[in-house]
Amino acid sequence: MWNEKFKLWIRASRLFSITASGIPVILGGVLAVQAPEFNMGYFILSIIGIIFLHVAVNLLSDYDDFINKVDTKDSYGSSGIMIEGLLTPKEVRKGGIILFFLAGLIALFFSYKRGIVILILVIIGAISGYFYTGKPLKLKYRGLGAPVVFLTFGPLMVLGAYYLQMQEFSLKAFLVSIPLGLLTTAILHVNDIRDIQYDKRAGIKTLSMFVGIKNANLIYFSLIILSYISVIIMVFFKVIPYWSLICLITLPIGIKNIDRLRKSKGSSDAIAYLDQETAKLQAKFGILFILSILVSFVI
């Protein structure tokens, strides 16, 4: 019984998505790994904390989408746990709040050890996460999902993880956060493209609905391509090592995803799992990006 319940919570957590937050935090820490100030304990705890926060946001956003009738039996969003009646909305919300609380405890510890700046960054991240779909801001429902995801999963996480180690901000940390922020935004954006008809039915507004399907597709194409262009530019200006060009081996996956969206012609069925495929692209790209920086330290 407990084993089955555990499997339900794993499904509800949507663990496939945690690379979107884990990789930026790892990258921020890796940028400081050679410094005498680097603290491995803080590094590991920061990864645990961001996973707690990310899963909490997954659960709470699923709860909000279910309550607001954004996710229904015929839509593709969420884990489907509440729609199938496997967990109650009350259980899912409670799980999200507990994980939010645990992430908050870790944040308070870091704030005590590293100062007010960490606390400010954490508060910004917590507000962005909780009010992504939560009342009263409902950021996603007002077409602000994409910019919030870019800022949170790009600069905020990388800079925060770097500051945790070094007690200072870095232009390099900001710049290297850009390609990851772009790819993570692409995950959310293609999800919104797929769900346009369901979101419209629920009476909410996303960026894809504001700009129209053609422009929404163009934005997705741009997010993917610009992530690679940004790496090339940073290598050219020696912001990152030439080893980082290894990320380009994932470009065919990006092109394949772009082509799938282009051929879908507005069909939700044709891109039912394109958000997950984009998440896999972000994970592969991010892992190679991190490895390229680590290799540059020893070669």
HUQUI-V463246 format. One line per field, one symbol per residue. ss: DSSP state (a for helix, b for strand, c for the rest). psi: psi as a letter, one per 40 degrees, with the letter a starting at -180 (. if undefined). A space follows every 50 residues. Layout:
ss = ???
psi = ???
//
This chain:
ss = caaaaaaaaaaaacaaacaaaaaaaaaaaacccccccccaaaaaaaaaaa aaaaaaaaaaaaaaaaacccccccccccccccccccccaaaaaaaaaaaa aaaaaaaaaaaaaacaaaaaaaaaaaaaaacccccccccccbccaaaaaa aaaaaaaaaaaaaaaaccccaaaaaaaaaaaaaaaaaaaaaaaacaaaaa aaccbcaaaaacaaaaaaaaaaaaaaaaaaaaaaaacccccaaaaaaaaa aaaaaaaaaaaaaaccccaaaccaaaaaaaaaaaaaaaaaaaaaaaaac
psi = dddddddddddddfddeedddddddddddddedeidehhddddddddddd dddddddddddddddddefdhideieiaeedddefdiidddddddddddd dddddddddddddeadddddddddddddddedeiiedfddeeeedddddd ddebdddddddddddefiihdddddeedddddddddddddddddeddddd defihiddddeiddddddddddddddddddddddddefdiiedeeddeee ddddddddddddedfehdddfdfdddddddddddddddddddddddde.
//
